[in-house]
Amino acid sequence: MDPIAIVRLFFLSFLLEVFFSLGIQPIGFAQEKDVFSEQESAGKQEIAGEQLPKAGQSRENAFPAIERDWTEAGERGRKIRGSVVKLNPNHVLIRLIDSDQEKLIKRSQLSPLDLAFLDLAPMVQRDAIQYEQTRSLWDAVHDGNFPDLKTAKQQLVGFPKSPYGLLMAGVATACATPNYEEAEGYFEKAYKVLSFKEQLLPDLTPATYVTCCNNYAIVLWRQGKSNTAVKVLLEAASVGPRPAEFLIHNAKIIKSENEKRPQKFQISSKALPQLEDLLKKPFVAAGKPLETQYMHFSLHVDGPPAIADLDELLRLHFAGEEMIEERFTNDQIFGDLLVSGNCPFEPWCMGCGGRGVFRCPGRCNRGKVDVPIQVQGGQGIRGEPIFVTKYVEKTCDVCNGRGVGAPCQDCNATGKNIAKRRY
């Protein structure tokens, strides 16, 4: 026999002994050879590294123990059945149900539906836990009892990326303290998480998504971020067959206030027609009259679906199934959101943001701004003047020098919304 062939045979036997000693059987889908078995040794080392959740780490990264069919990407679509043991950004370690052995698979070798499941399942699991933790607080909020910021922030412990705690902190900050800037940070984080889930599976938690977009739009508008505020408000109104009245109501206020703002804080010419189209949409009337001059927050959130239902929802989505009107009319929480009487209007004076003194939209310093001017700073080698930029102080032309020191006339310097709050 050829000496090279003998060496190859010996090396192959050695590899097989290594595989079996690690409890790995080199099998593929339907007992066929496939690319899933490539680089298993290297993958074992990578998947045991620091990229994975360690023992005792927060439940934030835990993957639910659920058995399901995993499908190979491509036309053949061969399957294996098992549950996830570990995963990292590149590999998934699956325990096979039939043989109770572990199989290492590259993420790139899984179907798009499987990849969406890998991303969504941990999020849905942690969201379900935090939804139950915050449910009593949301019930109290509906009765007008807003938690203090310390209590709201406690909901972020253990689940800092779950939207329910972030939304609770944002609502508490916006409605219990006059700090829209801090509230914007909480709503922004919740919006990013919910938007990511909406891209993977639209209408996963429609009421929560609408609530987040609406509240985020309010604080964005109050911070002078006009175009982004319009963008997220349009996203909220696009969920479901028809938007809730408070979304159209808030859009009307944005349009009316936009005309009074300095030009650099106004809505762009591209976004303004989109806002006007929103105002023409038919909507579901609110259960109680809305305050004419004030924007309304939303307090409705819905829990995520059960992990056991996630596969079916993904299958319908990837099969092109569109969400029909019954999907929303049969959803009680979404129906309550549309006709809600639990939409408090802004508790703080919109003229001063709750500070009791006028804060200039131009972000001046007590009515003064620094403007650049060109002054001669020297001469060149041939005697030519050399100009440099210098900043000089001048009166702010946005607030005519009133800055933050002038008492707010809208609230009589109290910082509070003078109108009586309704629920």
N, C-alpha and C positions, 0 to 999 in steps of 0.2 A: 504493500500500500504506500502511496505517496506520503512522505514525511510531513508535508504541509497539511494534507488532509487529516493525518493523525492528530496534529496539533490543534486543528480546528475542532475536531470531534471532542478532544479532551476539554477544550475551552467551553464548548457548548454544554457538556455534562456538568462542568463546574458551575456555570450560570444557572442551570436548572436546580442544582442543589441549593444554591443561594436563594432562589425564588421560593422553593418549598420550605426552607428553614424560616423564611419571613412570613409564611402563611399566605403567600400570594400565588394563585394559580394562573398561569399565562393563558387565559381564555378570552375570547372576544364575544361579541354579540352573537347569539345563536350558535355558540361553540365554533365560530369561524374566526380566522385570523383577521384582525383589524388594527387600525392605527392607535386604538385606545391603549394597547399594551406597550407602546414605545416609551422608552426613557422612564420606566417605573422606578428604578433605583434612585435616579437623580430626583425624581418627583417626590419619593419618600423623604429624602433629606430636606427638600424645600418645604414640604407640607408640615414637617416637624419643627420648622424654624420659628422665628419670632413674629412672622407675619400672621400667625394664627392666634386665636384666643387661647390664653393659658388657663390652667385650672384655677378656679376661684375668681376669674375675671368677671366683670359685670355681665348681666344677662343681656345687655345691649347687643352683644355680638353672638349670642347663642343661636344655633340653628335648630329648629324644631325637629324632633325625632318622628319622622313620618315616612311610611313606605309608599313608593310610587314607581311608575315606569319612567325610565330615562331613555331618551331617544337619540340616536346618532344623527348628526347633521348630514345633509345630503339627500340624494334621491332614495337610497336604500332604506333609511329610517329604521334600522334594526334597534331592538330594545333590550334592556336588562331591567330587572326589578330590584330595588334596594333602597336603603336610607343613607343619608349623608352622615359620615363620621366626622370629617374635618374638611375644611376648604380654605383656600387662599385666593388671591387674585388670578392665579394661573391654573390651579389644579383643584379637583374634587376627589376626595376619598370616599368611596361608596361601599357599604357592607351589603353583599349579595344575599338575598333572602334564601335562595335555594341551597347554596353551599356554605353560608355563614362565613364566607371569606371576604377579604377587602380588595377592592379594585380601584386603581388610580386612573383617573381620566382627566385629560386636558379640557379646560372650559371650551376651547375652540372646537372641540369635537362634539359638543352638545348642540341640540336644536335651539332656535331662538326662544321657543316656549320654555324650555328647561332653564335657559339663562335668565329669563324674566322671573321664573319661580325662585331661582337661587337668590336674586336680588330682593324680591318681595317678601318671601316667607319669614325671614328674621324681622323685617320691619312690621309685618302684620302681627306677628307674635308679640313683640314688645308694645305695639300700639294698643293691642287688646288689653294687656295688663294695665297700662297707664290710663286707658279709657275708664276702666273700672275704678281705678284709684281716684280719678278726678270727677266721677259722675256726681257725687254728692255736692261737690263745689259748683258744678255747672247748674244743678237744680237750685242751689241757693242764689246763684247769679240771676237766674230767671225771675226770682222774687225780688230782685233789687239789692241783695246783700252781697256786695263785692268783697272778696277776700283782700286782706292787706298784702302788700308786695312780698313780705317775708313768707307768708303762708303759700302764696302762689309759686315762689321760687323753690320751695321745698319739693314741689311736684317734678322738678327737673332732676333731682337726685336719683341716680341709677339709670335714668332714661333721658339724657340731655338732648337727644335728637328726635324724640317723639313729639309730634305736633301738638298734642293736647296740653302738655305742660307749658310749652312755648306760647300757645294761644292764651292759656290762663294767665301767664305772666304778662303778656301784652295787654290783655283786657284790664287786669288789675292796675297796670302802670298808667294806661290811658284814662281809665274811668275812676281811679281812686287817688291818683296824683296828677299834677299838671305837667307830666313829662312825656310829651309825644316823641321826643328824640330817642329816649330809652325804649319806649314801646315799639318804635320802628325796628329796632334791632331784634326784638323777639318775634315780631310778625315776619320779618325778612327771613329768619332761619326757618320758621314754620312753613313759609311759602316755598322755599327751596326744596324742603323735604316732600311736601305735598305735590309740587310740580313734577318732581322726579317720579313719584309713584303714578301720577296721572299720565305721564308719557308711556309708562310700561303697561298700565291698565286703566283706561279712562273710566271716570265715574266710580272709582273704588270707594271713596267716601265723599259723595257729592256735597252734602250739607257742610261738612268740615272745610272743604275746599272753598265753597262760596263764602263762608264766614271769614276765613283767613284772607281771601282776596279783598273782600269789602273793607275789613278793618285795616288791612295794610294800605289800601288806597287812601283811606282817611288820613292816616298819619303821614303818608308820603305827601299828600296835598298840603298839609299843614307845615311840612318842612320845606315847601317850595319845589318839590320834585314832581312837576306837573305832568310831564309825558309818561313817566313810569306809573303815576297814579291812575291815569286814564287807561293804560295798558292792562293793569291788573283788574281794574273795575270791569273792563270789557270781557276779561276772562271769566269773571264771576257771572256775568250776565249770559255767557254762552253755555252754561251748564243747565241741562234740562230743556224741556219744550218751551217754557216761558220764564223770564226772570221775575224775581220778587219786586214788589213796588219800591222797597227801600233802596234798591240798586238804582232804579230810574230816578228816584228822589235825590239821591246823592249826586248822580250825574247832572241833574238840573242845577244844583247848588254850585258844583264845580264850574259849569258853564257861566253862571251869573257872576261868580267871584272872579273868574278868569279875566273878564273885561276890565276889572278894577285894578288888576295887578300891573306892576311895571313890566315892560315888554319882555325883558330877559327871563321873567318868571312865568310868562304866559305859555299856553299849550301851543305846540308847533302847528304849522299849517297842514301838516300831514295827519296829525292825530285829531285835530279839531273836527273834520268831517266824520271821523269814526265815532266820536262822542255824540255828534248830532244825529247820526243814524241810530245810536242806542236810545236816544230820547224818543224816537218814533216807534219803538218796539211795543207790542202789546205785553202787558204784565199781569201778574196775579196780585189783586188788591190786598193791602195789609188789613189785619183785623182791627186796628185802631188808627185814628188819624195821625199823620206824621207831622212833626214840627216844621213849619214852612222854611225857616231860616237856618235850620241846623241839620248837620249830617247825622245819620243813625248808624250805630254799631250793630253787629249781629252777635248773638250769643248761642246759636245752635251748632252742635257738633254731633256727628254720628259715628258709631263704633265701626271698626273694620270687620270684614267678613271672617267667618271661621276658616282656619287653615285648611280644613277638609274640603271647603268649597272653592278654594283658590284655584285649584287645577281646572275645575269646570269653567270658571270665569275666564281664565286665560285661554282655554280651548275655544270658547265662543268668540273671544276677541280676535285670536289669530285666524279663526275661520271666517272673519269678516262680518260677524254678527253685530249689527248696530243696536245701540241702546234705544228702546222704543219708549213711548210715553208711559206705558204701564209700569215701566221700571221705576219711574219717579212717583207716579200717583199711588202706587202700592207701598212706597217707602214713607212711613208715617213721619219720621223725623224731617225728611226733605219737604213733605207737605206742610208740616208745622212751620218750617223755615219760611216758606212762601207767604203764608198768611199770618206770620208771627206778630203778636202784640208785645213780644219781649225784645224789642229793639230800642234800647235807650239812645237818646240823642246825646250829642257831645256835652259832657258835664262842665266843661271849662269854657271860658270866654274865648271865642275864636279870634277876637281882635288882638289879644295879648298872649294867647296860649296858656292862660291860667296864672300868669305872673303878676297881674295887676298893673303892670306898666307896659307901655307899647314897645314891642320889639320890632325893629325895622326889618322888612323883608330883604333889604340890601345887606344885612349882617354888618352894619356899621358899628363903630365903637363910640357909644354915647353921642351919636349924631355926627361923628367925624369919620372921614374916610381918607386913606392915603392914595394919592394919584401920582402917576409917574410923569416927570417933565424932563426935557433934555436941557442940560446946562453945559457950558464950556468948562472942561476939566483940565485944559492945558493946550499946548501947541505942539505941532509936529516938527520934524527936522527942518522943514522948509517954511515954518511959521504958520502953517495951516491950523485952524482950530480943531481940537479934538473934543467931541461931545460925549458926555456920560449921562446915564439915567439917575435921576434923583427923585425921591418920593417926598411930597409935601402934603400937609394936612389941609383938607377943605371941608366945608359943610356938605353933608350927605344930601344929594338932591332927591333921594327916594322918600325920606321922611322929613325933609326940610330942617334937619338939625335936631329933631326931637329925640332921636335915638331911643335908648331904653329908659331914659329918665322921665319921660312924660307920662303922667297917669293915664290909664286907659279909660276913655269915656264910655265905651260899650258896656263895661261892667262896674262902673264907678270905682275903679281901682281895687275891686275885690278879687278879681281873677276868676270868678265863678260865672257860670251861665245863669243869667237872671231869670230866664224862662223856667217854669216849673217842669221838672222831669216827669215824664209819664212812662209807665211800663204796661 
